[in-house]
């Protein structure tokens, strides 16, 4: 992958203040999921504002597609078509009388026709699960809905890069999980996602590139494993080790598990423990995971399938899937970490159905395939509507064989 966004020896100081950024250098590749991680006051927000030219470095260059940013009005307008920013405080972005007018503001300033604006607004509100909110005043929205409306306003300009400053701040755990699922879905559709956060749990599990920053300086840029398995590096940034990694480190120190690849999730930690403490056991049938594409399957069909498969655990990923579950009063066993929870249930012989938008279906198959390859287990993944082989994994069984492991 080519570098999409580059920071070359960036320095910046606010008036009458010491430098907020000093010699910052790193690059971001197209399609990456990047987390800028550091304590409060580390310089994360200042760096985020460099991404689309809100701030201009006092020294150094920001490059987009290999070209240095120019800071005249015309150039910045072009930059902001490609780089969309969602601020920590959603109220900073929501100022129009209605949600429709807020989301339409960007496309209107890009010179789109009314027909194009209507299409962009409808597409963006559907993407964040706010269809039907067009006439709502933003001040009547909940905190999570305001965040989604702000994201919709950014999506309406169809940017290649989405920049989120502390995206889960002010959200409850369920709202935060929903938002991160939305970011996963946008990433699956091709967007490069950059977030700033001091939440090490979120960054370790979600990102594929970590930029560790403290006191305006990049301490390390690398994979989550490289950053968070180095205690000295974590301590120097005034952060802590992710809980799952801290438990794993203690288990290794007690020789309860062998040091292999560091786990990023409860699923991977459980797998490490099972490999070390597994008892001789008779062959058992593993459960299966059925994937339901809610964009291609009607609510009546989903309800009929669930009625025909009593005992299946049910999970939902993404706003559209969760809205359908709520509207149809489908009891959800999993509302976050859905794929891993489905795998964990399969390992004890239970079957699950996962409701998901079309864009996330390949992600489900890839995630299960990766787990099977790493663990040596084989878990069948089934499409609710078809038994054709999936190009994502090739792990596909006829739904009639509900408890038969894939071959």
NORQUIJO-V508427 format. One record per residue. PSI is psi in radians with two decimals (999 if undefined). OMEGA is omega in degrees with one decimal (* if undefined). D_FIRST is the distance of its C-alpha to the first C-alpha in whole Angstrom. Layout:
BEGIN
psi=PSI omega=OMEGA d_first=D_FIRST
psi=PSI omega=OMEGA d_first=D_FIRST
END
This chain:
BEGIN
psi=2.50 omega=-179.9 d_first=0
psi=2.75 omega=176.5 d_first=4
psi=2.19 omega=180.0 d_first=7
psi=-0.67 omega=-178.3 d_first=9
psi=2.31 omega=-177.6 d_first=12
psi=2.48 omega=174.7 d_first=13
psi=2.08 omega=-172.7 d_first=17
psi=1.77 omega=176.1 d_first=19
psi=0.95 omega=-175.6 d_first=22
psi=2.26 omega=172.6 d_first=23
psi=2.52 omega=175.4 d_first=27
psi=2.41 omega=175.0 d_first=29
psi=2.29 omega=172.7 d_first=32
psi=2.72 omega=-177.7 d_first=34
psi=2.29 omega=176.4 d_first=38
psi=0.47 omega=178.6 d_first=40
psi=2.81 omega=174.6 d_first=38
psi=2.93 omega=-177.9 d_first=36
psi=2.29 omega=174.0 d_first=32
psi=-0.50 omega=176.4 d_first=30
psi=2.41 omega=-176.4 d_first=27
psi=1.82 omega=175.3 d_first=27
psi=0.63 omega=-177.5 d_first=25
psi=2.17 omega=-179.8 d_first=22
psi=2.12 omega=171.5 d_first=18
psi=2.98 omega=-179.5 d_first=15
psi=2.74 omega=-178.6 d_first=11
psi=2.29 omega=-178.4 d_first=10
psi=2.73 omega=-179.6 d_first=6
psi=2.33 omega=177.2 d_first=6
psi=0.06 omega=-176.4 d_first=8
psi=2.78 omega=169.9 d_first=9
psi=1.89 omega=-169.4 d_first=13
psi=2.36 omega=175.1 d_first=14
psi=2.12 omega=169.6 d_first=18
psi=2.00 omega=-171.3 d_first=20
psi=2.32 omega=177.5 d_first=23
psi=2.89 omega=179.2 d_first=26
psi=2.96 omega=175.0 d_first=30
psi=2.39 omega=-179.8 d_first=31
psi=0.13 omega=-177.6 d_first=32
psi=-0.35 omega=-176.7 d_first=29
psi=0.15 omega=-176.0 d_first=27
psi=-0.88 omega=-176.9 d_first=25
psi=-0.71 omega=177.2 d_first=26
psi=-0.76 omega=-180.0 d_first=26
psi=-0.67 omega=178.3 d_first=23
psi=-0.68 omega=-178.8 d_first=22
psi=-0.22 omega=174.1 d_first=24
psi=-0.40 omega=-169.9 d_first=22
psi=-0.67 omega=179.8 d_first=19
psi=0.42 omega=170.2 d_first=21
psi=0.24 omega=174.9 d_first=24
psi=-0.68 omega=172.9 d_first=27
psi=2.54 omega=177.3 d_first=27
psi=2.28 omega=-179.9 d_first=27
psi=2.53 omega=172.8 d_first=26
psi=-0.36 omega=175.5 d_first=29
psi=2.55 omega=-179.8 d_first=27
psi=-3.13 omega=-175.0 d_first=24
psi=2.55 omega=166.8 d_first=21
psi=2.23 omega=-177.5 d_first=19
psi=2.32 omega=175.5 d_first=16
psi=2.14 omega=-174.7 d_first=14
psi=0.62 omega=176.0 d_first=12
psi=-0.01 omega=-177.8 d_first=13
psi=2.31 omega=178.5 d_first=17
psi=2.46 omega=176.9 d_first=19
psi=2.41 omega=169.6 d_first=21
psi=2.64 omega=-168.7 d_first=24
psi=0.33 omega=171.0 d_first=27
psi=2.83 omega=-172.2 d_first=29
psi=-0.76 omega=-177.5 d_first=30
psi=-0.76 omega=-179.7 d_first=29
psi=-0.73 omega=-179.0 d_first=25
psi=-0.57 omega=177.2 d_first=25
psi=-0.70 omega=177.8 d_first=26
psi=-0.69 omega=179.1 d_first=23
psi=-0.73 omega=-174.5 d_first=21
psi=-0.16 omega=167.5 d_first=22
psi=-0.54 omega=-175.9 d_first=21
psi=-0.51 omega=-175.4 d_first=18
psi=1.93 omega=179.7 d_first=18
psi=2.43 omega=-175.9 d_first=21
psi=2.30 omega=173.7 d_first=23
psi=2.04 omega=-173.8 d_first=25
psi=2.80 omega=179.3 d_first=28
psi=-0.77 omega=179.2 d_first=29
psi=1.85 omega=-175.5 d_first=32
psi=-0.49 omega=-179.1 d_first=32
psi=-0.36 omega=177.5 d_first=36
psi=-0.38 omega=-176.4 d_first=34
psi=-0.24 omega=-175.4 d_first=32
psi=1.91 omega=-173.5 d_first=35
psi=-0.22 omega=-176.5 d_first=38
psi=2.87 omega=-178.3 d_first=39
psi=-0.50 omega=-178.4 d_first=42
psi=2.83 omega=177.3 d_first=40
psi=-0.73 omega=179.9 d_first=37
psi=-0.84 omega=-177.5 d_first=36
psi=-0.61 omega=177.7 d_first=37
psi=-0.85 omega=-177.4 d_first=34
psi=-0.55 omega=-178.0 d_first=31
psi=-0.23 omega=-172.9 d_first=33
psi=-0.83 omega=-179.4 d_first=33
psi=-0.93 omega=177.3 d_first=29
psi=-0.63 omega=178.9 d_first=29
psi=-0.73 omega=-179.8 d_first=33
psi=-0.28 omega=174.7 d_first=32
psi=-0.04 omega=177.0 d_first=29
psi=0.37 omega=178.5 d_first=32
psi=2.71 omega=174.2 d_first=31
psi=2.88 omega=179.2 d_first=34
psi=-0.68 omega=178.2 d_first=36
psi=-0.75 omega=178.7 d_first=35
psi=-0.67 omega=179.0 d_first=31
psi=-0.82 omega=179.5 d_first=32
psi=-0.73 omega=179.2 d_first=34
psi=-0.75 omega=-179.0 d_first=31
psi=-0.72 omega=-180.0 d_first=28
psi=-0.80 omega=-179.6 d_first=31
psi=-0.77 omega=-179.8 d_first=32
psi=-0.76 omega=-175.4 d_first=28
psi=-0.72 omega=178.7 d_first=27
psi=-0.63 omega=176.4 d_first=30
psi=-0.67 omega=-177.5 d_first=30
psi=-0.56 omega=-177.7 d_first=26
psi=0.11 omega=176.5 d_first=28
psi=0.50 omega=-179.5 d_first=31
psi=0.38 omega=174.0 d_first=33
psi=2.32 omega=-176.9 d_first=35
psi=-0.09 omega=-179.7 d_first=38
psi=0.12 omega=-171.8 d_first=38
psi=-0.68 omega=-175.3 d_first=38
psi=0.03 omega=-178.2 d_first=41
psi=2.39 omega=171.6 d_first=41
psi=2.36 omega=-178.1 d_first=42
psi=-0.56 omega=-176.7 d_first=39
psi=-0.19 omega=177.6 d_first=41
psi=-0.01 omega=-178.9 d_first=42
psi=2.71 omega=173.3 d_first=39
psi=3.01 omega=179.4 d_first=38
psi=-0.76 omega=178.8 d_first=36
psi=-0.67 omega=179.2 d_first=33
psi=-0.66 omega=176.0 d_first=34
psi=-0.72 omega=178.7 d_first=34
psi=-0.73 omega=-179.9 d_first=30
psi=-0.66 omega=178.1 d_first=29
psi=-0.69 omega=177.7 d_first=31
psi=-0.70 omega=177.6 d_first=29
psi=-0.72 omega=179.3 d_first=26
psi=-0.71 omega=178.1 d_first=27
psi=-0.59 omega=177.0 d_first=28
psi=-0.74 omega=-179.1 d_first=24
psi=-0.50 omega=-177.2 d_first=23
psi=-0.39 omega=178.3 d_first=26
psi=0.06 omega=174.4 d_first=24
psi=0.96 omega=-178.5 d_first=21
psi=2.73 omega=174.7 d_first=18
psi=-0.55 omega=-176.8 d_first=14
psi=2.31 omega=176.6 d_first=15
psi=2.20 omega=-175.7 d_first=18
psi=2.16 omega=-176.8 d_first=19
psi=2.12 omega=176.6 d_first=22
psi=1.97 omega=-179.9 d_first=25
psi=1.12 omega=-171.0 d_first=26
psi=-0.47 omega=-176.1 d_first=26
psi=0.06 omega=179.8 d_first=28
psi=2.48 omega=179.1 d_first=31
psi=0.05 omega=178.3 d_first=34
psi=2.54 omega=174.5 d_first=33
psi=2.95 omega=-175.4 d_first=35
psi=-0.71 omega=179.8 d_first=33
psi=-0.73 omega=178.4 d_first=33
psi=-0.67 omega=178.4 d_first=32
psi=-0.74 omega=178.9 d_first=29
psi=-0.73 omega=178.3 d_first=28
psi=-0.75 omega=-178.3 d_first=28
psi=-0.75 omega=-179.3 d_first=26
psi=-0.56 omega=174.0 d_first=23
psi=-0.67 omega=176.9 d_first=24
psi=-0.74 omega=178.4 d_first=23
psi=-0.67 omega=176.0 d_first=20
psi=-0.75 omega=-178.7 d_first=19
psi=-0.74 omega=178.2 d_first=20
psi=-0.66 omega=177.4 d_first=18
psi=-0.70 omega=177.4 d_first=15
psi=-0.50 omega=179.2 d_first=15
psi=-0.01 omega=174.0 d_first=16
psi=-0.10 omega=-178.2 d_first=13
psi=2.49 omega=170.1 d_first=13
psi=2.23 omega=-174.1 d_first=12
psi=2.26 omega=175.4 d_first=15
psi=2.22 omega=175.6 d_first=16
psi=2.69 omega=168.2 d_first=20
psi=2.49 omega=-178.7 d_first=22
psi=2.70 omega=167.9 d_first=25
psi=0.17 omega=178.8 d_first=27
psi=1.74 omega=-175.9 d_first=27
psi=-0.54 omega=179.5 d_first=26
psi=-0.83 omega=-179.4 d_first=27
psi=-0.85 omega=-176.3 d_first=24
psi=-0.76 omega=-177.4 d_first=22
psi=-0.73 omega=-176.5 d_first=22
psi=-0.61 omega=-169.1 d_first=22
psi=-0.74 omega=-168.1 d_first=19
psi=2.71 omega=168.5 d_first=16
psi=-0.08 omega=173.1 d_first=14
psi=2.26 omega=178.6 d_first=13
psi=2.27 omega=170.7 d_first=17
psi=1.85 omega=-177.1 d_first=18
psi=2.11 omega=-173.0 d_first=22
psi=2.46 omega=175.2 d_first=24
psi=2.41 omega=179.5 d_first=28
psi=0.68 omega=174.1 d_first=30
psi=0.16 omega=-177.5 d_first=27
psi=2.42 omega=175.6 d_first=26
psi=2.07 omega=178.6 d_first=22
psi=-0.62 omega=179.0 d_first=24
psi=2.50 omega=172.6 d_first=20
psi=2.08 omega=-177.5 d_first=17
psi=-2.85 omega=179.8 d_first=15
psi=2.79 omega=176.1 d_first=16
psi=-0.67 omega=179.9 d_first=19
psi=-0.74 omega=179.3 d_first=20
psi=-0.70 omega=-175.1 d_first=20
psi=-0.89 omega=-168.7 d_first=22
psi=-0.15 omega=174.3 d_first=24
psi=0.07 omega=177.6 d_first=26
psi=1.68 omega=-175.6 d_first=27
psi=-0.68 omega=-178.6 d_first=30
psi=-0.68 omega=179.8 d_first=31
psi=-0.76 omega=179.8 d_first=27
psi=-0.76 omega=-179.5 d_first=28
psi=-0.69 omega=-178.0 d_first=32
psi=-0.31 omega=179.5 d_first=31
psi=0.16 omega=179.7 d_first=29
psi=0.59 omega=177.3 d_first=32
psi=-2.99 omega=176.7 d_first=30
psi=2.87 omega=178.8 d_first=31
psi=2.48 omega=174.9 d_first=29
psi=2.52 omega=-172.8 d_first=28
psi=-0.77 omega=-177.7 d_first=32
psi=-0.60 omega=179.1 d_first=30
psi=-0.60 omega=177.8 d_first=29
psi=-0.74 omega=176.7 d_first=32
psi=-0.77 omega=-180.0 d_first=34
psi=-0.74 omega=179.3 d_first=32
psi=-0.71 omega=177.8 d_first=33
psi=-0.69 omega=178.4 d_first=37
psi=-0.69 omega=177.6 d_first=37
psi=-0.76 omega=-178.2 d_first=35
psi=-0.44 omega=178.0 d_first=38
psi=0.11 omega=-179.8 d_first=40
psi=0.55 omega=176.7 d_first=39
psi=-0.43 omega=171.9 d_first=39
psi=2.73 omega=176.2 d_first=36
psi=2.53 omega=178.1 d_first=34
psi=1.99 omega=175.5 d_first=31
psi=-2.40 omega=176.3 d_first=28
psi=2.29 omega=-177.7 d_first=24
psi=2.30 omega=-179.5 d_first=25
psi=2.53 omega=176.5 d_first=26
psi=-0.13 omega=-175.3 d_first=24
psi=2.94 omega=175.6 d_first=26
psi=-0.68 omega=178.4 d_first=30
psi=-0.85 omega=-178.4 d_first=29
psi=-0.61 omega=177.2 d_first=28
psi=-0.75 omega=177.5 d_first=31
psi=-0.70 omega=178.9 d_first=33
psi=-0.71 omega=178.0 d_first=32
psi=-0.73 omega=179.8 d_first=32
psi=-0.71 omega=-179.7 d_first=36
psi=-0.68 omega=-179.4 d_first=36
psi=-0.48 omega=-178.5 d_first=35
psi=-0.43 omega=-174.8 d_first=38
psi=0.25 omega=-177.2 d_first=40
psi=2.37 omega=176.8 d_first=40
psi=2.69 omega=173.9 d_first=44
psi=2.26 omega=-177.4 d_first=45
psi=2.66 omega=178.7 d_first=45
psi=2.73 omega=177.9 d_first=46
psi=2.37 omega=178.6 d_first=43
psi=2.59 omega=178.2 d_first=42
psi=2.28 omega=175.4 d_first=41
psi=2.68 omega=174.4 d_first=37
psi=3.02 omega=179.3 d_first=37
psi=2.89 omega=175.2 d_first=34
psi=2.06 omega=176.8 d_first=32
psi=2.30 omega=-178.0 d_first=32
psi=2.20 omega=178.0 d_first=30
psi=2.01 omega=174.7 d_first=31
psi=1.82 omega=-174.9 d_first=29
psi=-0.27 omega=177.5 d_first=31
psi=-0.26 omega=-177.6 d_first=30
psi=0.01 omega=-175.3 d_first=32
psi=2.21 omega=-179.4 d_first=35
psi=2.74 omega=-178.7 d_first=38
psi=-0.68 omega=180.0 d_first=39
psi=-0.71 omega=179.4 d_first=42
psi=-0.70 omega=178.5 d_first=40
psi=-0.82 omega=-178.7 d_first=39
psi=-0.69 omega=178.5 d_first=42
psi=-0.71 omega=179.9 d_first=44
psi=-0.78 omega=-179.8 d_first=41
psi=-0.69 omega=178.5 d_first=41
psi=-0.56 omega=179.6 d_first=45
psi=-0.16 omega=-176.5 d_first=45
psi=1.10 omega=179.3 d_first=43
psi=2.57 omega=178.9 d_first=45
psi=-0.20 omega=177.4 d_first=44
psi=2.35 omega=168.7 d_first=40
psi=2.65 omega=-177.2 d_first=38
psi=2.33 omega=176.2 d_first=36
psi=2.75 omega=179.0 d_first=33
psi=2.35 omega=177.5 d_first=31
psi=2.31 omega=174.7 d_first=28
psi=2.72 omega=-174.1 d_first=27
psi=-0.76 omega=-177.0 d_first=30
psi=-0.75 omega=179.7 d_first=31
psi=-0.74 omega=-179.1 d_first=32
psi=-0.60 omega=176.6 d_first=34
psi=-0.72 omega=177.7 d_first=35
psi=-0.77 omega=179.9 d_first=37
psi=-0.73 omega=179.7 d_first=38
psi=-0.77 omega=-177.8 d_first=40
psi=-0.63 omega=-177.1 d_first=41
psi=0.10 omega=180.0 d_first=42
psi=0.73 omega=175.8 d_first=43
psi=2.17 omega=179.3 d_first=41
psi=2.16 omega=-179.3 d_first=41
psi=2.21 omega=174.4 d_first=38
psi=-0.52 omega=-178.7 d_first=38
psi=2.25 omega=175.8 d_first=34
psi=-0.09 omega=173.7 d_first=33
psi=2.72 omega=-175.8 d_first=30
psi=0.64 omega=-167.1 d_first=28
psi=-0.78 omega=-176.3 d_first=29
psi=-0.82 omega=-179.9 d_first=27
psi=-0.67 omega=178.9 d_first=28
psi=-0.63 omega=175.2 d_first=31
psi=-0.72 omega=177.5 d_first=31
psi=-0.79 omega=179.8 d_first=30
psi=-0.70 omega=177.7 d_first=33
psi=-0.67 omega=179.6 d_first=36
psi=-0.60 omega=-177.9 d_first=35
psi=-0.36 omega=176.4 d_first=35
psi=0.35 omega=172.0 d_first=39
psi=0.14 omega=-179.4 d_first=40
psi=2.57 omega=179.6 d_first=39
psi=2.62 omega=-178.8 d_first=37
psi=2.69 omega=169.5 d_first=35
psi=2.29 omega=-178.3 d_first=34
psi=2.08 omega=176.1 d_first=31
psi=2.24 omega=-173.9 d_first=31
psi=2.61 omega=174.2 d_first=28
psi=2.82 omega=-175.0 d_first=26
psi=-0.68 omega=-175.1 d_first=25
psi=-0.40 omega=-176.7 d_first=21
psi=-0.08 omega=179.6 d_first=22
psi=-0.85 omega=178.2 d_first=23
psi=-0.59 omega=179.6 d_first=20
psi=-0.70 omega=178.0 d_first=19
psi=-0.83 omega=-178.8 d_first=23
psi=-0.74 omega=-179.5 d_first=23
psi=-0.71 omega=-178.4 d_first=19
psi=-0.76 omega=179.7 d_first=21
psi=-0.72 omega=179.2 d_first=24
psi=-0.74 omega=179.3 d_first=23
psi=-0.77 omega=178.6 d_first=21
psi=-0.80 omega=-178.7 d_first=24
psi=-0.71 omega=179.7 d_first=26
psi=-0.70 omega=-177.2 d_first=24
psi=-0.53 omega=-173.3 d_first=24
psi=-0.38 omega=-175.7 d_first=28
psi=-0.09 omega=175.0 d_first=30
psi=2.78 omega=175.8 d_first=31
psi=2.00 omega=-178.3 d_first=31
psi=2.21 omega=-179.9 d_first=31
psi=2.33 omega=174.5 d_first=31
psi=2.22 omega=-170.5 d_first=29
psi=2.41 omega=172.5 d_first=31
psi=2.36 omega=-178.7 d_first=31
psi=-0.54 omega=-170.4 d_first=34
psi=-0.20 omega=-175.9 d_first=34
psi=2.70 omega=174.5 d_first=33
psi=0.25 omega=175.8 d_first=33
psi=2.61 omega=179.1 d_first=31
psi=2.36 omega=-179.3 d_first=28
psi=2.30 omega=176.0 d_first=25
psi=-0.30 omega=-177.0 d_first=22
psi=-0.66 omega=-175.0 d_first=20
psi=-0.49 omega=-172.4 d_first=22
psi=0.05 omega=177.7 d_first=25
psi=1.68 omega=-173.8 d_first=27
psi=2.28 omega=179.4 d_first=30
psi=2.72 omega=171.8 d_first=34
psi=2.37 omega=-173.7 d_first=37
psi=-0.16 omega=175.9 d_first=38
psi=-0.46 omega=179.7 d_first=41
psi=1.21 omega=-168.0 d_first=40
psi=-0.49 omega=-175.4 d_first=39
psi=0.24 omega=-177.5 d_first=40
psi=2.15 omega=177.9 d_first=39
psi=2.63 omega=-179.8 d_first=36
psi=2.75 omega=-178.1 d_first=33
psi=999 omega=* d_first=33
END
